């Protein structure tokens, strides 16, 4: 494996941990027996590859310090669910795990999978064994490898869609880690006799895996519900006009949302159209793309380890030449892409054979029961009664799939009796909103997000109504994160609030729900109570001056950064 780092290259601390982990074994098994409530930093890094992060309740840190005790540690466990599709039994097992070992909630992620929060160290093994019983793994949920591969959530079943899912699952197989460590540690699998007997288990990943996480997404041309440009590798399917199959795929490379606020040369990036491949070429070309990142990606400074930085450092021409040398032929030019929608397939939609699916909006992706909305309980009841399939979406929502016509009224009645709103009950702004978990569990968060976003959205809805923008044809997408890392993909939203310090946010404007345009940072460190106030003059001006069919994102780029900033700073001064 011709890796970029030489013996003279200083590897980052994480690279050294990976290299010494014996293909992701570390000392995890010994740590499970040591009686402590948490794992060492070295094991925490290795555990990410097994699909989990160690967290503590940051709300309780001061109390723990006052009491002279260690922090309140727990694990966040993230599954790998390719394409986001689950059957009823699998969903119900997640529901059971959340109650038995977690904090009683499930969270849908922007990668179409579930996170279970609050799992104690002593219960991790039981949790993974329960998931294994319904054929769910967490290997690949996190870590420096190809992450959960996402796909357009539209559950229509035809030859075209089936081929996309078939190609997706082939890719899952080729990019899955081959180490036996997961089975040895969590599933009581067969062990090797000694370190000397360990075979070379990772033909793709080697000893040190990838320099950083690598995200892959599939979608259908015209439907950008997955934010395809935010992926390291975006795969856009084109239908064969003559037959019900995939004619080929346009590949996009180098997308990524993460940045560091204090480092100007870290940035979000949209993926660049690279080439068109046939279905037969997809697997090899995709493999070589990942291998180039493996071989040349930055392993000394993790802040610059994502694929996007390699592309910008070396150039797209260099990358294409390197890729063509590896596959052995010239790549076809990418096709021009047209996007018609970025919405999330919510509401009632017909399927074949007198069946339907119902897309439910899940606020911030959090499935739980509250005093006025028993979402978790009613989903459990519906899945036990009707055994619907579940489709998770990359906008943190959920589709109930396979509802017969005669079941529609009863399903809707059960949902409403549980206090669950249907999409028709929400404003378009709310339906297109997203927030990351942030505090109290995320160790990177510098400000609130999920917990305060409902209140922020109430004020934003009021502002949109007052400025006459509530019912515009192309809704305004609003997203919030607790830090600049971009887990809710804020940098392609119309309006984004990105946490910088407690209670203060940078405001970004100019993306859109089509997901194909970056926004701009307009103001920094705006107090949370003034977020709507400083936006009022911009939204009012958009309502009064926008051309017919001009989106908010297009308006922002027409007015420009200086023009937007002047309007908002006037509101701050006022």
N, C-alpha and C positions, 0 to 999 in steps of 0.2 A: 504494500500500500504506500504510494508515493505521497506522504503527507508533507504539508508545507513546513511544519516546525522541524528544525534541525536540532542537533545536539547543542548548538549554541543558543537556540531560542529559549528564552525564559518562559516556562509554562505557568499559567495561572494556578492558584491553589486548587481550584476545582479540577483542573486537568490532572494534577498529581493525584488527587483523591480517586478520580476515575481510573487512572492507570494502575493504582494499587488495590483496586476493589475486587480483583479476581472475577471479572465479568459480573459485577453488581452484587457480589456477596458481602463485601465489607466484613464487619463484625456484627451484622444485624442479628444473626441467630443467637449469639452470646448475649447481646443487649436485651433480647426478649426475656432472658432468664435472670437479669441482674437486679430486679426488684425496684428499679427507679421508675419515675413517671415520665421520663423523656429520653431521647436518643442523643448521642454525641453529635457534634457538628459534622464530623466525617460521615457518620451514618446517615445524617439528615440529607446530605448531598446525594448519597447513593439511593436512599429511599425515594427520592423524586422519580427515579426511573421505574420504581415499583408502583407509582401512581399516588404518591401522598406527600403532603407537606406537614411539617411540625409547626404548630401554632400555639399561641397562648392568648388568653383573654386579656386584652390590653386595658379594658375597663377595670380589671382587678389587680393590675400590677402594683399600684400604690398600696393596696390592702395587703398584698403578699409581702411587700417590703416592710410594712409596718409590723406585720406579725412575725417577721423574720423567717418566713418560709419560702420555698421555691415558687416559681410562677405556676399558674394554673394551665398546665400543658394539655394539649390534645392534638389529634391528627385530623387533617382534612384529607379525605380519600376521594380520588377522582377516577371514575371508570373509563374504559375505552369502549365506545359504542359506535362503530363505523356507520356513518350516514345517519346516526341518530334514531334508528328504528329498533323498537322493543316489542316483544309480545307481552300479553297480560301477565304471565307468570313472572317474567323478568321484572316488570314494573312493580308488581306486588312484593317481590323480594327486596327491592330498594325501599319500598314503604316500610317493610318490616324492620330492615336494618336501621333506618332512620330512627325508629322508635326504640329498638332494642339496644343499639350501640351508639347512636348519634344524638343530636340535640332535638330530634323530633321533626326536623324539616329536611326537604330536599331542595337542592338548587340546580336549576338548569344553567349550563354554562354557554358561552358564545361559541363553543366547539361542539355543540350538540351532544352533550353528555351530562351525567349527574355528578355532583359533588355531595358528599355526606360530611357534615361538620360535627366536631365534638366527640370523635371516637377516641377513647382512652387507649394508651399504649397496650394495655393488657388485653384489649378487645380487637386489636387490628387483625390478628390471625383468624379469629372466628368470623370477622366481617368478610375477609377475602375468601374464606372457605364457603360461606353462604353464597356469595356472588358466583363462585366457581360452579356451584350446584345448578345454577341456571345459565351456565355457559357465558358468564361475563368475567372479563379480566380487567385488572387495573394496570397491567404492564403496558407502558406506552402512554399512560394518562398524563405524565409529566416527564421532565428530564430532557437531556440533550439527545434527542432522537426524533424521528418522525412522530408527531402527535396524532391524536384522533383525527382521522380524515373525514371531513364534512362534505355534505352534499345538499343541493336544493331539496327542501323538505316537502315539495309537492308530491303526494303519495299516489298520483295517477299510475296505473299499471298498464303499460303497453310495451311492445317490443323495444322501442327506443329507450324508455326509462329502465327497463330490465337490463339492457346491455350496459347502460351507465353504471348501474349498481354492481353488475358482474365485474366490470373493469375496476371499479373501486375496491371490491373485495380481493381481487387479485393483487392490487397494490398494497392492501393491508398485509397480505401474506408476505410479500417480498420485503416490506419495510419493518416487519416485526422483529424485535430483538430475539435472537436464537439461544441466548443463555438459558441454562437450566436452573439458574439461581432462584427464580420466582417459585418454581415448583418445589425445589428443595426446602426453601424457608417457610413458605406459607401453606403448601399443599402436601407436605410430608412426602415429597417425591424422592426418587432414587438419588443417592449421593455418590460422588466420586470418592475413591479410596484415599487419595492424597492430592496435594497441590501438583505434584509431578504428573498425576494422571489426568489433569484437566486438559481437555482437547481445545483446539482453537474453535470456539463456539460462535464467533461473530464474523462471518465472511464479509459483511458490509461494514459493521461498526468497529471491528477490531477491539483493541483494549481501551480506547479512550472515547469511543462513540463519536458523536458530532460535536463541533465547537459550541453549538447552542441549539435550542429547539428549532424544529423545522415543521412548518404548517402547510398542509395540502388541502385544497378544496376543489370540489366539482360543482359545476352548475350548468344550466342550459342557456344558450344565448338568448338574451332578452329578459331573463329573470335573474336579477342580482340580489336575491334574498340572503345570500351567504356573504356578501361583501367580498367578492372574489379577489379584488385588487389588494386586499389586506393580507394575502397569503404569500408565503415564500414561493409556492408553486400553485398557480391557479389553472384549472383545467376546464375549458368551456366547450361543451358538447354541441355539435352541429348535426341536425337531423338529415338523413338522406332523403331528398325530395321525392324519390321514386319508391322507396321502401320504408318500412317501419323499423329503422335501425339507425345507428350512429354512423354518419359518413366520416367523421373525424373530429379532432379536438384542436382548438387553439390553446397554446400554452403561454402563460404569463409568469414572469419570474421576478423575484426580489421585493415582494410586498412585505410590509411590517409596520406595526404601530408604535413600538416602544421608543422612548427617548428619555434622556436625563435632563431635568430642568436646568441644572447648573453647568451643563456641558453643551455649548452651542452647536458643536459638530456632531451631535446625535440628533436624530430626526425621524419622523414617520416617512414612509415611502409607499407610493403606489406601485404595484407590480407592472413590469414592462412587457408588452406583447413580444414574444420571441419567435414562435414558429407554429406551423400546422402539422399535425401528425395523424396518421391513420390509427384506428384502434389496435392494429397489429404492432405498430411502432411505439405505442404509448408506454408500455412497461419498460422497455430498454432505455428510451430517452429519459424518462423520469428517473430511473435508477442512476444514470450517468450524471444527471443534474445534481442529485443528492451527493454523489461521490465527489463531484468537483468542490462542493462546499465542505465536505469531509476533508479533502486533501489540501485545500488552500485557505479555508476559513481561519480567522484570527483566534489563536489559542492562548495568547498571552494577556489579552485585555478583554474581558467578557462584555464590556460596554460596547465593543465594536465587533462582536463575534457573529452577529446575525448575517444571514446571506446577503442582505441588501448592501451592507458595507463592502463586502467582497466585490459585488457587481459594480459599485460606484468607484471603488479603488482601481480595479483592473479594466473596467469598461465593458459595455455589452458586446462590442466587436470581439474583444479577447475571449469573452465567455462563449460566444457562439462558435468561434474557431476551435476552442478547446473541446466543446461538446461535439462538434462535427468530427474532430479527429478521433474521439472516443467511440462514436457510433459507426463511423466509417462511411458516411455519405453526407451530401448537402441537405440541409433542412429546408423544407418548403416555407414560404413566407406566411406570417400569421394572417388570418382573415380579419377584415374590418368587423368590429363588434358593435352591435346596436342594442341598447338597453331600454326596455319599456317599463320595467317595474323593479322596485326594491322592497316591496311589501311582503308580508310574511304569511300569506295564505290563511288568514284568519276568517272566522265565520263559517257558514255552511257552504259546502261544495259537493257536487255530485261525482260519484265514481261509477264504474260499470256495475251491471247486474243489480240495479235498484239499491245501490248502497251509496253512502255519503261519508264525508269526513267533516268534523267540526274543529276549527282552529280556535283555541282558547288563548286569550291574552293572559300571561302570568306576570304580574308586576315584579320587575327586577329578577324574574326567573325563580322566585322563592315559592315553593309549594309548602304551604303550612295552613294550619287552622288559626283563625282569630275569633274574637267574640262575635264578629258580624259576617265573616266569610269562612266557611268550613271547606276550603278547597281540597285539602289533603284527604279529608274523610269521604267526601263525595266522589273523588276520583277512585279511591279504594273500593267504594261500593259499586261504582259503574264497572270497574275492571273485573271484580268478582262476579258480577251479575251477567255481563254481556261478553266478557273476554275480548274486548276491542284491542287492536294493536295501538301502540303509541308511537308517534313521530315527534321527536324533539327538534327544535329549530335553532339556528345559530343566532336568532334574535331573542333567545331565552323563552320561547313560547312552546306550546304543546298542542298537538293535533290528535284527536280521537278518530281512529280510522276503522272503517268497516261497519258503520251504523246503518242498519236496514231502515227503509222508509217508515215502516210501522213502528220503529223504535224512537224516531226523532222527537215526537212530542213528549214522550216519557223521559227521555234523556234531558231535554231542555227543562222540563219541570223539576227533575231532581236537582239540577244545577241551580236553578233559581231558588228552590226551597232551601238550599244550603247557603244562599246569599252570594252565589257566584255570578258575576256579571258576564254577559256575552259581549263580544266585540262591538256590537251595535250600541251598547250602552256607554262606551267610552268615546272621548274625543279622539280625532285623528292624531293630535300631538301626543297623547298618552300612548296610543297604539304603536307609535314609532319611537318610543323612548326606551333608553336602556341605562342601567347603572351597574357598577361593579360592587362586590361585597364590601371592600374597604374595612373600616373599623367595625367591630373590635378585634377581628381575627387576623386580618392580613398584616403581615409584618412589614410590608412596604408602604402602607397607607400613611399619608401625612395629613389627611383630612377625611371627613365623613363623606359617604356617597349613598349607599343603599338606604341607610336609616333616615336620611334627611331628604332624599329625592322626592318622595310623595308630596311633602310640603312645598318643595321648590316647584314641582310640576303644577300644583294648585295655583300658585302665583303666576306661573307662566301661562296656564290656561286662561286665567282671568285677563292677563295682558293681551293675549292673542285675540280674545273676544272683544276687548275694548278697542283694539286697533283694526278690527274687522277681518282678521286673518284666520279665524277658527275653521272656516269651511272652504279654504282655497283648494283648487283641484289637486295640486301636488303638495302634500302636507310638509310641515317643517319638523325635521327630526332633531330631537334634543337628547343629549347623552351626558352622563356625569361619571367621573372617576375620582378616586381618592388620592391618586398620584399620577405622574406623567407616563407611567408604563403602558397605559392604553388598553387595558383588558376589555373595556366596553367599546373599543374601536372609536374613540371620541374624535379622532382627527379627520374623519370623513363625514361627520354629522353637520347639519346646518348650523346648529348651536351646540357648543360643548363647554362644560364647566370642568376644569381639570384642577384637582386639589394641589396646593403648593404648601400651605401651612395650615394649622388648625383654624377652621372658619373662613379661609380665604382661598379664592380660586382664580386661575387664569381663564379668560373667556376667548374661545376660538369661534370664528364665524366663517361660513362660506362653503361647507360641504353639501351634502344632500342625500336623500334616501336612495338615489341610484348608486351611491357608493363608488363613484368613479372620479371624484374630485376632492383634493385635500382642502381643508380650511386654513385659516390664518389666525395666529395669535394676535388679538387686538388690544386687550387690556390684561394687566397682571395684578394679582393679589387683591381682587375685588372681594369685599366682605360678603358673606352668603346672604345677608339680609338686603343687599343692594343689587343682587344679580338681575332681577327683573327691572328695577328702576333704571339701571344704566342701559338696558336694552331697549327701553321704550322709544327713544328718538329714532333708533335705527329701524325698528319694526314699523313705527308710524310712517317714516319716510318710504319704506318699501311698499306699504299699503297705498300710499298716495301717488307714488311715482313709477312703480314698476310697469314695464311694458306688458302687453297681453302675453300670457303663458310664460313670463319670465319667472324662473324659480328664485327662491330666496338666495340660494348659493350663487346663481348667476348675477343677481343684483349686487351681492357683496363684492364680487370680483370686478363688477363694473364700477362701483363706487370707489373701490380700492382701499388698501389698508389705512392710508392717511385720512381719507374721508370718513371711514367708519370710526376710526379712533377719535377724530375731532368731535363727532356727534356724541360719542359715549363719554368722552372726557368732560364735555360741557355738562352732561347730566351728573357726573361725579362732583364737579365744582358747584353746580346748582344745589 
